[in-house]
């Protein structure tokens, strides 16, 4: 496990995306690189750059 020392968690709006399943039926070990690329591309299509980074400090407290 990576160290979480100094990790701060704050409330924020979260967007969860459920994609259609990608079938692995009939795939072999040789198909792993292409499958990884397909999954990565599918996730990247819905990535929102504005959502990354460290959020502003909470004004709630």
DSSP file (Angstrom, degrees, kcal/mol; ACC not computed):
  #  RESIDUE AA STRUCTURE BP1 BP2  ACC     N-H-->O    O-->H-N    N-H-->O    O-->H-N    TCO  KAPPA ALPHA  PHI   PSI    X-CA   Y-CA   Z-CA
    1    1 A X              0   0    0      0, 0.0     2,-0.1     0, 0.0     3,-0.1   0.000 360.0 360.0 360.0 138.2    0.0    0.0    0.0
    2    2 A X        -     0   0    0      1,-0.1     2,-0.2     2,-0.0     0, 0.0  -0.399 360.0 -94.0 -70.8 155.5    1.3    3.5   -0.7
    3    3 A X        -     0   0    0      1,-0.1    -1,-0.1    -2,-0.1     0, 0.0  -0.470  31.0-169.0 -69.3 138.1    1.8    5.8    2.2
    4    4 A X    >   +     0   0    0     -2,-0.2     3,-2.3    -3,-0.1    -1,-0.1   0.164  36.3 140.4-112.1  15.8   -1.2    8.1    2.9
    5    5 A X  T 3  S+     0   0    0      1,-0.3     3,-0.1     3,-0.0    -2,-0.0  -0.393  76.2  13.1 -59.8 129.6    0.7   10.3    5.3
    6    6 A X  T 3  S+     0   0    0      1,-0.3     2,-0.3    -2,-0.1    -1,-0.3   0.443  90.1 146.2  83.3  -0.7   -0.4   13.8    4.8
    7    7 A X    <   -     0   0    0     -3,-2.3     2,-0.5     1,-0.0    -1,-0.3  -0.545  31.3-161.7 -71.9 128.2   -3.4   12.8    2.6
    8    8 A X        -     0   0    0     -2,-0.3     2,-0.5    -3,-0.1    -3,-0.0  -0.944   2.0-160.1-113.3 132.3   -6.3   15.2    3.1
    9    9 A X        +     0   0    0     -2,-0.5     2,-0.3     0, 0.0    -2,-0.0  -0.940  13.5 177.1-113.1 130.0   -9.8   14.1    2.1
   10   10 A X        -     0   0    0     -2,-0.5     2,-0.1    47,-0.0    45,-0.1  -0.901  36.3 -96.8-127.5 157.5  -12.4   16.7    1.5
   11   11 A X        +     0   0    0     -2,-0.3     2,-0.3     3,-0.0     0, 0.0  -0.470  53.9 156.1 -70.4 145.5  -16.0   16.5    0.4
   12   12 A X        -     0   0    0     -2,-0.1     2,-0.2    43,-0.0    43,-0.0  -0.978  49.0 -84.1-161.9 160.5  -16.5   17.2   -3.3
   13   13 A X        -     0   0    0     -2,-0.3     2,-0.4     1,-0.0     0, 0.0  -0.533  46.8-157.3 -70.1 137.1  -18.9   16.4   -6.1
   14   14 A X        -     0   0    0     -2,-0.2     2,-0.5     2,-0.0    -1,-0.0  -0.960  10.0-157.7-124.3 135.9  -18.2   13.0   -7.6
   15   15 A X        -     0   0    0     -2,-0.4     2,-0.5     2,-0.0    -2,-0.0  -0.961   9.4-167.6-114.3 122.2  -19.1   11.8  -11.0
   16   16 A X        -     0   0    0     -2,-0.5     2,-0.5     2,-0.0    -2,-0.0  -0.934   2.3-164.7-111.7 130.1  -19.3    8.0  -11.5
   17   17 A X        -     0   0    0     -2,-0.5     2,-0.6    26,-0.0    29,-0.0  -0.961   5.2-161.9-118.3 127.0  -19.4    6.5  -15.0
   18   18 A X        -     0   0    0     -2,-0.5     2,-0.2     3,-0.0     3,-0.1  -0.937  15.7-161.0-106.7 117.4  -20.5    3.0  -15.7
   19   19 A X        -     0   0    0     -2,-0.6     2,-0.1     1,-0.1     3,-0.1  -0.485  30.6 -87.9 -91.8 164.5  -19.5    1.8  -19.1
   20   20 A X        -     0   0    0     -2,-0.2    -1,-0.1     1,-0.1     0, 0.0  -0.442  57.7 -94.9 -64.6 144.8  -20.8   -1.1  -21.1
   21   21 A X        -     0   0    0     -2,-0.1     2,-0.6     1,-0.1    -1,-0.1  -0.297  30.5-135.6 -61.8 147.1  -19.0   -4.3  -20.3
   22   22 A X        -     0   0    0     -3,-0.1     2,-0.1     2,-0.0    -1,-0.1  -0.933  24.1-127.0-104.4 118.0  -16.1   -5.3  -22.6
   23   23 A X        -     0   0    0     -2,-0.6     0, 0.0     1,-0.1     0, 0.0  -0.385  25.7-177.3 -67.8 137.7  -16.3   -8.9  -23.4
   24   24 A X    >   +     0   0    0     -2,-0.1     3,-2.1     3,-0.1     2,-0.1   0.240  36.6 136.2-113.2   8.5  -13.2  -11.0  -22.8
   25   25 A X  T 3  S+     0   0    0      1,-0.3     3,-0.1     3,-0.0    -2,-0.0  -0.380  77.4   7.5 -61.9 127.5  -14.7  -14.2  -24.2
   26   26 A X  T 3  S+     0   0    0      1,-0.3    -1,-0.3    -2,-0.1     2,-0.1   0.408  96.3 134.9  83.0  -2.1  -12.2  -15.9  -26.4
   27   27 A X    <   -     0   0    0     -3,-2.1    -1,-0.3     2,-0.0     2,-0.2  -0.461  36.3-160.3 -79.3 154.3   -9.3  -13.6  -25.5
   28   28 A X    >   -     0   0    0     -2,-0.1     3,-1.5    -3,-0.1     4,-0.3  -0.651  39.8 -87.5-121.4 179.2   -5.9  -15.0  -24.7
   29   29 A X  G >  S+     0   0    0      1,-0.3     3,-1.4    -2,-0.2     4,-0.3   0.834 125.5  61.8 -57.1 -33.4   -2.8  -13.7  -22.9
   30   30 A X  G 3  S+     0   0    0      1,-0.3     4,-0.3     2,-0.1     3,-0.3   0.725  97.2  58.8 -67.8 -20.1   -1.6  -12.2  -26.2
   31   31 A X  G <> S+     0   0    0     -3,-1.5     4,-2.3     1,-0.2    -1,-0.3   0.520  78.6  94.1 -85.7  -5.9   -4.7  -10.0  -26.3
   32   32 A X  H <> S+     0   0    0     -3,-1.4     4,-2.8    -4,-0.3     5,-0.2   0.904  81.2  51.1 -58.3 -47.5   -3.9   -8.3  -23.0
   33   33 A X  H  > S+     0   0    0     -4,-0.3     4,-2.1    -3,-0.3    -1,-0.2   0.920 113.6  45.2 -58.4 -42.3   -2.1   -5.2  -24.4
   34   34 A X  H  > S+     0   0    0     -4,-0.3     4,-2.2     2,-0.2    -1,-0.2   0.885 113.0  51.0 -67.5 -37.7   -5.0   -4.5  -26.8
   35   35 A X  H  X S+     0   0    0     -4,-2.3     4,-2.5     2,-0.2     5,-0.2   0.916 109.6  49.9 -65.1 -43.4   -7.6   -5.0  -24.1
   36   36 A X  H  X S+     0   0    0     -4,-2.8     4,-2.7     1,-0.2    -2,-0.2   0.915 111.1  49.5 -60.4 -42.9   -5.7   -2.6  -21.8
   37   37 A X  H  X S+     0   0    0     -4,-2.1     4,-2.3    -5,-0.2    -1,-0.2   0.892 110.9  49.9 -63.8 -39.7   -5.6    0.0  -24.5
   38   38 A X  H  X S+     0   0    0     -4,-2.2     4,-2.1     2,-0.2    -2,-0.2   0.918 112.9  45.7 -65.7 -44.2   -9.3   -0.4  -25.2
   39   39 A X  H  X S+     0   0    0     -4,-2.5     4,-2.3     2,-0.2     5,-0.2   0.924 113.1  50.1 -64.8 -45.0  -10.2    0.0  -21.5
   40   40 A X  H  X S+     0   0    0     -4,-2.7     4,-2.6     1,-0.2    -2,-0.2   0.911 111.5  48.5 -60.3 -43.5   -7.9    3.0  -21.1
   41   41 A X  H  X S+     0   0    0     -4,-2.3     4,-1.8     2,-0.2    -1,-0.2   0.892 110.1  51.8 -64.4 -40.1   -9.4    4.7  -24.2
   42   42 A X  H  X S+     0   0    0     -4,-2.1     4,-0.6     2,-0.2    -2,-0.2   0.910 113.4  43.9 -64.8 -41.7  -12.9    4.0  -23.0
   43   43 A X  H >< S+     0   0    0     -4,-2.3     3,-1.2     1,-0.2     4,-0.3   0.915 111.3  54.2 -67.4 -43.0  -12.1    5.6  -19.6
   44   44 A X  H >< S+     0   0    0     -4,-2.6     3,-1.2     1,-0.3    -1,-0.2   0.811  97.0  66.1 -63.0 -30.7  -10.3    8.5  -21.1
   45   45 A X  H 3< S+     0   0    0     -4,-1.8    -1,-0.3     1,-0.3    -2,-0.2   0.799 109.3  37.7 -61.6 -28.0  -13.3    9.4  -23.3
   46   46 A X  T << S+     0   0    0     -3,-1.2    -1,-0.3    -4,-0.6    -2,-0.2   0.323  87.7 124.1-105.5   6.6  -15.2   10.3  -20.2
   47   47 A X    <   -     0   0    0     -3,-1.2     2,-0.7    -4,-0.3     3,-0.1  -0.476  48.3-153.5 -71.9 136.1  -12.4   11.9  -18.3
   48   48 A X    >   -     0   0    0     -2,-0.2     3,-2.4     1,-0.1     4,-0.3  -0.916   2.0-159.8-111.5 104.8  -13.1   15.5  -17.2
   49   49 A X  G >  S+     0   0    0     -2,-0.7     3,-1.7     1,-0.3    -1,-0.1   0.808  89.3  64.9 -55.5 -31.0   -9.8   17.4  -16.8
   50   50 A X  G 3  S+     0   0    0      1,-0.3    -1,-0.3    -3,-0.1    -3,-0.0   0.719  93.3  65.1 -65.1 -17.5  -11.4   20.0  -14.6
   51   51 A X  G <  S+     0   0    0     -3,-2.4    -1,-0.3     4,-0.0    -2,-0.2   0.539  86.9  85.3 -84.1  -6.5  -12.0   17.3  -12.1
   52   52 A X    <   +     0   0    0     -3,-1.7     2,-0.1    -4,-0.3    -3,-0.0  -0.459  65.3  47.0 -93.7 169.5   -8.3   16.6  -11.3
   53   53 A X  S    S-     0   0    0     -2,-0.1     2,-0.5     2,-0.0    -3,-0.0  -0.410  95.5 -43.6  99.7-176.9   -6.1   18.3   -8.9
   54   54 A X        -     0   0    0     -2,-0.1     3,-0.1     1,-0.1    -2,-0.1  -0.782  60.2-124.3 -93.8 128.1   -6.4   19.4   -5.3
   55   55 A X        -     0   0    0     -2,-0.5     3,-0.1     1,-0.1    -1,-0.1  -0.262  33.0 -92.8 -68.6 158.6   -9.7   21.0   -4.3
   56   56 A X        -     0   0    0      1,-0.1    -1,-0.1     3,-0.0     3,-0.1  -0.321  57.7 -82.8 -62.8 152.1   -9.8   24.4   -2.7
   57   57 A X        -     0   0    0      1,-0.1    -1,-0.1    -3,-0.1     2,-0.1  -0.281  54.2-100.7 -57.7 143.8   -9.9   24.3    1.1
   58   58 A X        -     0   0    0      1,-0.1     3,-0.2    -3,-0.1    -1,-0.1  -0.423  23.6-161.3 -67.7 137.5  -13.3   23.7    2.6
   59   59 A X  S    S+     0   0    0      1,-0.2    -1,-0.1    -2,-0.1    -2,-0.1   0.359  75.4  89.4 -97.1   3.0  -15.1   26.8    3.8
   60   60 A X              0   0    0      1,-0.2    -1,-0.2     0, 0.0    -3,-0.0   0.874 360.0 360.0 -67.8 -38.6  -17.4   24.6    5.9
   61   61 A X              0   0    0     -3,-0.2    -1,-0.2     0, 0.0    -2,-0.1   0.445 360.0 360.0 -88.7 360.0  -15.2   24.7    9.0
